Amino acid sequence: MTHPAPRQGPRPGLDPVINDFTIQVATVNGSGSQTANATLVDALFHMGLPVNAKNVFPSNIKGLPTWYSIRVSGEGFTARRDDPEILVAFNAKTLDEDLRALPPGGVMFYPDHLKPAAPRDDVSLYALPANAIMKEQEVDVKFRDRMANLVYVGALAQVLGIEMTAIHDYLTRNFAGKPKVVGANYDIAVAAFEWCAVNLTKTDPYTLRRMDATAGKILIDGNTAAALGAIYGGCTVVSWYPITPATSLAEGLIEWMPKLRQDSETGKATFAIVQAEDELAAIGMLVGAGWAGARAMTSTSGPGLSLMAEFAGYAYFAEVPLVIWNVQRMGPSTGLPTRVSQGDLLSTYYLSHGDTRHVILLPATPAECFEFGWRAFDIADELQTPVFVNSDLDLGMNAWMSEPFTYPEQPMKRGKVLSAEDIVALGGRFGRYQDEDGSGVGPRTLPGNDAMGAAYFTRGTGHTELATYSERPEDWQRNLARLDRKHEHARTVVPEPVVSGEGADTGIIAMGSTHPAIVEGRVMLEREGVDTDSLRVRALPFSPAVRAFIAAHERTVVVEMNQHGQLAILLRTEYPEFATRILSVAHCDGLPLTGAFVAARVKAALPSPTRPEEVNA
């Protein structure tokens, strides 16, 4: 399909900006903009352009403002940026505020029936005849508000250079088997495209040009990746209760398990998914399933995790393997359910009462969500303990570019599970909580083992090495000491941290979805002549490599998305001899970090050039 080009180029004095800007779409929650925004992201991705999307949406169902940011970066950066250059203002209530926030030289697309209260002459303003196009396309009045979003898709395509074939391809895939729906949506985008080509004078400098930077990559959200990883890890039991932003992880399991977990001969399901009445029931089912030998998991967020505390402590002390995905959101309390945070690190690590310390995996990419989806089960079985995976809303619910997943090739690690033959060889007697190799992990049997002596009592109360009841102080202390040895052994089992750079005076430590901001922030610092190394923590407890990294640097700046610097607190607790070297940069506003923020705060943490002995944390 051939379409006319814009009638004019950018205003004089503006240098062209190619493949390096952010589009922010301002709409109303529940107005159907999800399809339009996904269309844009997918089209850019299939033009070979590195792209990332951030959806900032309210916690109600309909009516409040929502913003969707699409970053294009020819350099491949995927972190959020503070100042989007291109604004699609399709929300009357926020139009003027959004316009005021545009940087000079920016662009605003808006429906022509909305009039800015204070137009600016330092930005390009493109008024679009959304209502007229709806009428011209004979869209049913009931659907006009929803389908009007395709107007800005066509307008952005014409003005910026998004390929209409890529838009059509996405609509065809998204509405597979519904050619009339595809045609109706695409016709609106085409009508807007052609109207802009004839009637708009391009005065902005922003242009998109096809690249080849996404070949071999996929677009996926972390929750879907986690669901697929869990299925490939042998998950057979899922019990869950709905909560934002973890619901879509369970929904991913509901979608894919029937396709991937069926008996090849009978066609019957080889799994069970139960929506429980609450989070207490959900984790209670996991304890039973894990004790019986199933690979069992749930997905939840902070408030749900709080309700799971007692069962989590029971599974820790009775040593029952299970997996809990905690897709973090903003707290305390109900907090901001649709905003991102890393505020559950301490509460997860010490979840339950008494001296409890859990294993936590910390993914930073969809590929790691997939990997930890299956690896969490191996670690849980190997250590006979609950394993938590702390993801977050940004990673879990937003669209990310990802390398294709690496599928597990090694057999599942079931740990020290004794067969009937093993029990017979032991003379019909084994010590459920005996530590024969110093790892702190004892042998176990599974229900159905019919050997004499295979059964044992699973207790949340005091017990001996043989699983018999005991309140003797020495038995209690012996058991806790063994659990401490298991925690030390876990350091050799969990994923190692990822280290980048070597030899700089300043190190940066971070975790999870802050990773893109750390990568871009370090590049910004390097361009200012500031060298840094970085370490990304991927699990708790810390591996020895974390201590070595801190020891190798004069100062270590810990960057995280919470109010009190929880990762820094754990690092200082673990390595008190280096406490003064560990500086905290904690930020908590509900939005993903930016590279500019990281660069500015790390630079501020460097010693003052006039007083080198001072460090501004």
C-alpha positions in Angstrom: 0.0 0.0 0.0 1.4 3.4 -1.0 0.6 6.5 1.0 1.5 10.2 0.4 4.4 11.5 2.5 4.2 14.5 4.8 4.1 17.9 3.0 7.0 19.4 4.9 10.0 18.6 7.1 10.8 19.8 10.6 10.9 23.5 11.6 14.2 25.2 10.7 16.8 24.9 13.4 15.7 21.5 14.6 18.1 18.6 14.1 16.5 15.3 13.1 16.0 12.9 16.0 16.1 9.3 14.7 15.1 6.2 16.6 15.7 7.8 20.0 12.6 9.2 21.8 9.6 8.2 24.0 6.0 8.3 23.1 3.6 8.8 26.0 -0.1 7.9 25.4 -2.5 9.5 27.8 -6.0 7.9 27.9 -8.7 6.9 30.3 -8.6 3.6 32.0 -11.0 1.1 30.4 -11.2 3.1 27.1 -9.8 0.3 25.0 -6.4 1.8 24.5 -4.6 -1.5 25.3 -5.0 -2.8 21.7 -3.8 0.4 20.1 -0.7 0.6 22.4 0.2 -3.0 21.9 -0.2 -2.5 18.1 2.4 0.3 18.2 4.9 -1.6 20.4 4.6 -4.7 18.2 4.9 -2.7 15.0 8.1 -1.0 16.2 9.6 -4.3 17.3 8.9 -5.9 13.9 10.6 -2.9 12.3 13.7 -4.0 14.1 13.7 -1.2 16.6 14.7 -1.8 20.2 11.5 -0.9 22.2 10.2 -1.1 25.7 6.7 -0.3 27.1 5.7 1.0 30.6 2.0 1.0 31.5 1.1 3.4 34.4 -2.5 2.6 35.1 -4.9 3.2 38.1 -6.2 0.6 40.4 -9.8 1.2 39.5 -11.6 -0.6 36.6 -12.6 2.4 34.5 -12.5 6.2 34.4 -9.2 7.3 35.9 -6.1 8.5 33.9 -3.7 6.0 32.5 -0.4 6.7 30.8 1.5 4.3 28.5 5.1 5.0 27.6 6.8 3.5 24.6 10.6 4.1 24.4 12.4 3.6 21.2 16.2 3.5 21.5 18.6 2.8 18.7 21.2 2.2 21.3 19.1 -0.5 22.8 18.3 1.1 26.2 15.1 -0.1 27.7 14.8 1.9 31.0 12.1 4.4 31.6 12.8 8.1 30.7 11.4 11.0 32.6 10.6 13.4 29.7 8.7 11.8 26.8 9.1 13.9 23.7 5.9 12.8 22.0 2.5 13.0 23.7 -0.7 11.5 22.6 -3.3 13.4 24.6 -6.6 11.5 24.4 -7.7 12.3 27.9 -9.5 15.6 28.3 -8.9 15.7 32.1 -5.1 15.5 31.9 -4.5 17.2 28.5 -3.4 20.6 29.8 -1.2 19.1 32.6 0.4 16.7 30.1 1.0 19.5 27.6 2.8 21.6 30.3 5.1 18.7 31.0 6.2 18.3 27.4 9.9 19.4 26.8 10.5 22.2 24.3 10.6 20.8 20.8 8.1 18.1 21.8 5.0 17.0 20.0 1.3 16.6 21.0 -1.3 14.7 19.1 -4.8 15.3 20.3 -8.5 15.0 19.1 -9.6 18.3 17.5 -12.7 18.5 19.8 -10.3 19.0 22.7 -8.8 22.5 23.0 -5.7 23.1 25.0 -6.2 25.9 27.5 -2.7 27.3 27.0 -1.2 26.3 23.6 2.5 26.4 23.4 4.6 27.7 20.5 7.7 25.7 21.4 6.1 22.3 20.6 4.3 20.9 17.6 0.5 20.5 18.0 -1.3 18.1 15.7 -5.1 18.1 16.0 -6.7 14.9 14.7 -10.3 14.6 13.5 -11.1 11.5 15.6 -14.8 12.0 15.7 -15.0 12.7 12.0 -13.0 9.6 11.1 -15.3 7.5 13.3 -18.4 8.8 11.5 -16.7 8.4 8.1 -15.9 4.8 8.9 -19.4 4.2 10.1 -18.3 2.9 13.5 -21.2 2.0 15.8 -21.7 4.6 18.4 -21.2 2.0 21.1 -17.7 1.3 20.0 -16.5 4.8 19.0 -14.7 5.6 22.2 -12.7 2.4 22.1 -11.9 2.3 18.4 -11.0 6.0 18.3 -7.6 5.0 19.7 -6.7 3.6 16.3 -6.7 7.2 15.0 -3.6 8.0 16.9 -2.0 4.7 15.7 -2.5 5.8 12.1 -1.4 9.4 12.8 1.8 8.3 14.6 2.5 5.9 11.7 2.3 8.7 9.1 4.1 11.4 11.0 6.9 9.3 12.6 7.3 6.6 9.9 5.8 3.5 11.4 5.1 0.9 8.7 1.5 0.2 8.1 2.2 -3.3 7.1 3.6 -4.0 10.6 0.4 -2.5 12.1 -1.7 -4.8 9.9 0.3 -7.8 10.8 -0.2 -7.3 14.5 -3.9 -6.7 14.2 -4.2 -9.9 12.1 -2.4 -11.9 14.8 -4.2 -10.3 17.7 -7.6 -10.8 16.2 -6.9 -14.2 14.6 -9.9 -15.6 12.9 -11.8 -12.3 13.0 -11.2 -10.7 9.7 -14.0 -8.2 10.1 -12.5 -6.9 13.4 -9.1 -6.7 11.8 -10.5 -4.7 8.8 -12.5 -2.3 11.0 -9.5 -1.5 13.2 -7.1 -1.2 10.3 -9.4 1.0 8.2 -9.5 3.5 11.0 -5.7 3.6 11.2 -5.4 3.9 7.4 -8.0 6.8 7.4 -6.0 8.7 10.0 -2.7 8.0 8.2 -4.1 9.4 4.9 -5.7 12.4 6.6 -2.4 13.3 8.2 -0.5 12.9 5.0 -2.8 15.4 3.2 -3.6 17.9 6.0 -0.7 18.0 8.5 2.5 19.9 8.0 5.3 18.1 9.9 7.1 20.5 12.1 8.7 18.0 14.5 12.2 16.4 14.2 11.3 12.8 15.2 11.6 10.0 12.7 11.7 6.2 12.8 13.9 4.2 10.5 13.9 0.4 10.2 16.8 -1.3 11.9 17.8 -5.0 12.4 18.2 -4.9 16.2 15.4 -7.2 17.2 16.2 -10.2 15.0 15.9 -13.5 17.0 14.3 -11.7 20.0 10.8 -12.0 21.3 8.4 -9.6 23.0 6.9 -10.9 26.3 6.0 -9.9 29.8 7.7 -11.5 32.9 4.6 -13.1 34.3 4.0 -15.1 31.1 7.6 -16.1 31.0 7.5 -17.2 34.6 4.4 -19.3 33.9 6.1 -21.0 31.0 9.2 -21.6 33.0 7.2 -23.2 35.8 5.5 -25.6 33.4 8.8 -26.7 32.0 10.1 -27.1 35.5 7.5 -29.8 36.2 4.9 -27.8 38.0 1.7 -29.9 38.5 -0.2 -28.1 41.3 -1.1 -24.4 41.3 -3.2 -22.9 44.1 -3.8 -19.1 43.9 -5.9 -16.2 44.8 -6.3 -13.1 42.5 -4.2 -10.1 43.3 -2.6 -7.3 41.2 0.0 -7.6 39.7 0.4 -11.4 40.1 -2.9 -12.5 38.7 -1.7 -12.7 35.1 1.0 -15.2 36.2 -1.7 -17.6 37.3 -3.7 -16.8 34.2 -0.6 -17.7 32.1 -0.5 -21.1 33.8 -4.3 -21.5 33.2 -3.8 -20.7 29.5 -0.7 -22.8 28.9 -1.0 -25.8 31.2 -3.8 -27.4 29.2 -1.7 -27.1 26.1 1.5 -28.4 27.5 0.6 -30.8 30.4 -1.6 -33.5 29.1 -1.2 -37.3 29.1 0.0 -38.1 25.6 -2.1 -41.3 25.5 -5.4 -40.3 27.3 -5.4 -36.6 26.6 -6.3 -36.0 30.3 -4.8 -33.2 32.3 -1.7 -34.0 34.4 -2.1 -31.0 36.6 -4.4 -29.3 39.0 -5.1 -25.5 39.3 -7.3 -24.3 42.1 -8.4 -20.8 42.8 -8.5 -20.8 46.6 -10.8 -18.8 48.8 -7.8 -16.8 50.1 -4.1 -16.7 50.3 -4.0 -18.8 53.5 -5.8 -21.6 51.8 -3.6 -21.2 48.7 -0.3 -21.8 50.5 -1.9 -24.5 52.7 -2.7 -26.5 49.6 0.9 -26.0 48.5 2.3 -27.5 51.7 0.2 -30.6 51.3 1.1 -31.0 47.6 4.8 -30.3 48.2 4.8 -32.8 51.1 3.2 -35.4 48.8 6.0 -34.9 46.2 4.3 -32.6 43.7 6.0 -29.5 42.3 3.6 -26.9 43.6 3.5 -23.1 43.4 1.4 -20.0 43.8 1.6 -16.3 42.7 0.8 -13.4 44.9 1.9 -9.9 45.9 2.7 -8.2 49.2 -0.6 -8.3 51.0 -1.1 -11.9 50.0 2.4 -12.8 51.1 1.7 -11.3 54.6 -1.3 -13.7 54.9 1.0 -16.7 54.0 3.5 -16.0 56.8 2.5 -18.8 59.3 2.3 -21.5 56.6 5.6 -20.3 55.2 7.2 -20.7 58.6 5.7 -24.2 58.9 7.0 -25.3 55.5 10.5 -23.9 56.4 10.6 -25.7 59.7 8.9 -28.9 58.5 11.1 -28.7 55.4 8.5 -29.0 52.7 9.5 -27.8 49.2 7.2 -25.3 47.4 7.5 -22.2 45.3 5.9 -18.7 45.8 6.1 -16.0 43.2 5.8 -12.6 44.8 5.2 -10.0 42.1 5.9 -6.9 44.2 3.8 -3.8 44.2 3.8 -0.6 46.3 3.0 -0.8 50.0 2.6 -0.6 52.9 -1.0 -1.8 53.3 -3.1 -1.7 50.1 -0.7 1.0 49.0 -0.6 1.6 45.3 -1.6 -1.8 43.8 -0.7 -0.8 40.2 2.7 0.8 40.9 6.1 -0.9 41.2 8.3 -1.3 44.2 11.0 -3.6 45.6 9.7 -3.2 49.2 9.2 -6.8 50.1 12.8 -8.0 50.3 13.1 -7.9 54.1 9.6 -9.2 54.8 10.1 -12.1 52.4 13.5 -13.0 53.7 12.3 -13.2 57.3 8.7 -14.2 56.6 7.1 -15.9 59.6 8.0 -15.8 63.2 11.1 -17.0 65.0 14.5 -17.4 63.4 13.4 -17.9 59.8 15.4 -17.1 56.7 14.2 -18.0 53.3 15.8 -18.5 49.8 14.8 -15.7 47.4 15.5 -15.6 43.7 15.5 -12.1 42.0 14.9 -12.1 38.3 15.7 -9.0 36.2 14.5 -10.0 32.7 11.8 -12.2 31.2 14.5 -14.7 30.3 15.4 -15.0 33.9 11.7 -15.2 34.9 11.5 -18.2 32.6 14.8 -19.7 34.0 13.8 -19.1 37.7 10.4 -20.5 36.8 11.9 -24.0 36.5 15.0 -23.5 38.6 13.0 -22.5 41.7 11.6 -26.1 41.8 15.0 -27.7 41.6 16.3 -25.5 44.4 13.2 -26.1 46.6 13.6 -29.9 46.2 17.3 -29.9 46.7 17.1 -27.8 49.9 13.6 -29.1 51.0 12.4 -25.6 51.7 10.1 -22.9 50.3 11.7 -20.8 47.6 10.4 -17.3 46.9 10.8 -15.5 43.6 10.6 -11.7 44.1 9.6 -10.2 40.7 7.7 -6.9 40.5 4.9 -5.2 38.5 7.2 -3.6 36.0 8.9 -6.8 35.0 5.8 -8.9 35.5 3.1 -6.9 33.6 5.0 -4.8 31.0 6.2 -5.8 27.5 9.9 -6.5 27.2 12.3 -7.5 24.5 13.9 -10.7 25.4 16.4 -13.2 24.1 14.7 -16.6 23.3 14.5 -18.8 26.4 17.0 -21.4 27.1 15.2 -24.6 27.9 16.4 -26.9 30.7 18.2 -29.9 29.4 19.3 -31.5 32.6 17.0 -33.9 34.5 15.0 -32.4 37.4 16.9 -32.3 40.7 14.6 -34.0 43.2 17.2 -34.0 46.0 17.5 -36.6 48.7 14.3 -38.6 48.1 14.6 -42.2 49.3 13.1 -45.1 47.3 11.7 -48.2 48.9 14.9 -50.0 47.9 16.9 -47.2 49.7 14.9 -47.8 52.9 15.4 -51.5 52.8 19.1 -51.0 52.3 19.1 -48.8 55.4 17.5 -51.6 57.4 14.1 -50.0 57.5 15.2 -47.0 59.5 16.3 -43.5 58.4 16.8 -40.2 60.1 14.5 -37.6 58.4 16.4 -34.7 59.8 19.9 -36.2 60.0 22.7 -34.2 58.4 25.1 -36.8 57.0 27.1 -34.6 54.6 27.2 -31.2 56.4 24.7 -29.6 53.9 22.0 -29.4 56.6 19.6 -31.3 54.3 18.3 -34.6 55.5 16.7 -37.5 53.5 13.0 -37.7 52.9 10.5 -40.2 51.6 7.3 -39.5 49.7 3.8 -40.9 50.3 3.4 -44.2 48.5 6.7 -45.6 49.5 5.6 -48.9 50.9 8.8 -50.0 52.5 8.7 -50.8 56.2 10.0 -47.7 58.1 9.5 -45.3 55.2 6.9 -43.2 57.0 7.6 -40.3 59.4 5.7 -37.6 61.2 6.0 -34.1 59.6 6.0 -31.7 62.5 5.9 -28.0 62.9 6.7 -28.5 66.6 10.1 -29.5 68.1 11.5 -32.8 66.8 14.5 -35.0 66.9 16.7 -36.1 64.0 14.3 -39.1 63.6 11.2 -36.9 63.4 9.9 -37.8 66.8 8.4 -35.2 69.1 10.8 -33.4 71.5 10.9 -30.4 73.7 14.5 -31.0 74.9 16.6 -27.8 74.6 19.5 -29.7 73.0 17.3 -31.2 70.3 15.9 -27.8 69.5 19.3 -26.1 69.3 20.6 -29.0 67.2 17.8 -28.6 64.7 18.2 -24.8 64.4 22.0 -25.2 63.9 21.3 -27.7 61.1 18.9 -25.2 59.5 21.6 -22.6 59.7 24.0 -25.0 57.9 21.3 -25.5 55.2 21.1 -21.8 54.8 24.9 -21.6 54.3 24.7 -24.5 51.9 22.1 -22.6 49.9 24.7 -20.0 49.0 26.3 -22.6 46.8 23.0 -23.6 45.2 21.3 -20.4 44.3 22.2 -18.4 41.1 25.4 -16.5 41.2 25.3 -12.7 40.8 26.1 -11.0 37.5 29.2 -8.8 37.6 30.1 -6.2 34.9 33.3 -4.2 34.8 36.5 -4.5 36.8 39.0 -2.2 38.5 36.8 0.9 39.2 36.8 2.5 42.6 33.0 2.7 42.7 30.8 -0.4 42.5 27.0 -0.4 42.0 24.9 -3.2 43.5 21.3 -3.6 42.5 18.6 -6.3 41.9 15.7 -7.1 39.7 14.1 -4.8 37.3 16.3 -1.8 38.1 18.8 -3.5 35.8 18.0 -1.5 32.6 18.4 1.8 34.5 21.7 0.6 36.0 23.0 -0.3 32.5 22.0 3.1 31.0 23.2 5.0 34.1 26.6 3.5 33.9 26.9 4.5 30.3 25.9 8.1 31.2 28.5 8.1 33.9 31.2 6.7 31.6 30.5 9.6 29.2 31.2 12.0 32.0 34.4 10.2 32.8 33.2 8.3 35.8 34.0 4.6 35.8 31.9 2.1 37.7 31.6 -1.6 38.1 28.3 -3.3 38.8 27.0 -6.4 40.5 23.4 -7.6 40.2 22.3 -9.8 43.0 20.2 -12.7 41.8 19.4 -14.5 45.0 19.4 -14.6 48.7 21.4 -15.8 50.7 24.3 -13.9 49.1 27.0 -15.9 47.5 30.7 -15.3 48.4 31.0 -13.3 45.2 29.0 -10.5 46.7 31.5 -10.0 49.6 34.4 -10.1 47.2 32.8 -7.4 45.1 32.3 -5.1 48.1 35.8 -5.8 49.3 37.3 -4.8 45.9 35.7 -1.3 45.9 36.4 1.8 47.9 32.6 2.5 47.9 29.6 0.5 46.8 26.4 2.3 46.0 23.3 0.1 46.4 20.4 1.3 44.2 16.9 -0.1 44.8 13.2 0.8 44.6 12.1 1.0 48.2 12.0 3.7 50.9 14.6 2.4 53.4 17.3 0.7 51.4 16.4 -2.9 52.3 19.1 -4.5 50.1 21.7 -2.2 51.7 20.4 -3.1 55.1 20.9 -6.8 54.4 24.4 -6.2 53.0 25.5 -4.2 56.0 24.0 -6.9 58.3 25.8 -9.6 56.4 29.1 -7.8 56.0 29.5 -5.4 59.0 33.2 -5.0 58.4 32.3 -3.2 55.2 29.3 -1.2 56.5 30.9 2.2 55.9 31.6 1.3 52.3 28.0 0.5 51.6 26.0 3.6 50.5 22.3 3.5 50.0 20.4 5.1 47.1 16.8 4.1 47.8 13.9 5.6 45.8 10.3 4.8 46.1 7.7 6.8 44.0 5.9 3.9 42.2 7.6 4.4 38.9 10.5 2.4 37.4 13.9 3.9 37.8 15.6 5.9 35.0 19.2 5.9 33.9 19.5 9.6 34.5 18.4 9.1 38.1 21.0 6.3 38.6 23.8 8.4 37.1 22.9 11.5 39.2 22.6 9.7 42.5 25.8 7.6 42.0 27.7 10.7 41.0 26.4 12.5 44.2 27.7 9.5 46.2 31.3 10.1 45.1 33.7 11.9 47.4 33.6 15.7 47.1 36.5 17.0 45.0 37.1 19.7 47.6 36.9 17.3 50.6 37.8 13.8 49.3 37.2 12.4 52.8 33.5 13.1 52.6 31.0 10.8 50.9 27.6 12.1 50.1 25.2 9.1 50.2 
